[in-house]
Amino acid sequence: MIRVLVAEDQSAVRAGLVLILRSAPDIEVVGEAADGERAVELARSLGPDLVLMDVQMPRLDGVSATRRIVAERLADVLVLTTFDLDEYVFGALRAGAAGFLLKNAEARELLEAVRTVARGEGIVAPAVTRRLIAEFAAAPARGTEAGRAELEGLTRREREVLRCIGEGLPNAEIAARLDMAEGTVKTHVSRLLAKLGLRSRVQAAVLARELGV
């Protein structure tokens, strides 16, 4: 069972999200928050697996709330976003959000996104991912030498997995391409994120693109 906390300030939208999530037999809505501060408080007290987070909320915005939740390792965060708010998206990326979903996504897409993040695969919406990678990579990149030095600590297999993450492949496809068990892929992903000091697969995808891995 995937335990989800919904953070959205518009009551009608929040009610709709909750209704969709509760329609799935493998998802449980454990709490609702109308602002960022409350989202952090509930994440601490309820211990959800995932927080579905809107970026624009009162008291504490979604990016700041995401940063606190990720820093305290309270839950994974799936951010609801629109393309006209890219600065918020980039902020959530840097804060360690595990995934991004368009607010106009279909019910099926929302449920699959939640399941994908719960499996540890943070790149959930290809259209969002491509936009994020393209625009984030167009911003001033980290120093090439520094970035290359970070990669030196990765094993050959970890580099191959990082390259696949940069292409937006989920674990199952990475496993098939590299001829390894899916569980082994998950292990490599966890290790390379730790070695590179990254908080999410989306950040790893951006780094892979920036450095041309």
Secondary structure, 3 states (H helix, E strand, C coil): CEEEEEECCCHHHHHHHHHHHHCCCCEEEEEEECCHHHHHHHHHHHCCCEEEEECCCCCCCHHHHHHHHHHCCCCEEEEEECHHHHHHHHHHHHHCCCEEEECCCCHHHHHHHHHHHHCCCCCCCHHHHHHHHHHHHHCCCCCHHHHHHHHCCCCHHHHHHHHHHHCCCCHHHHHHHHCCCHHHHHHHHHHHHHHHCCCCHHHHHHHHHHCCC
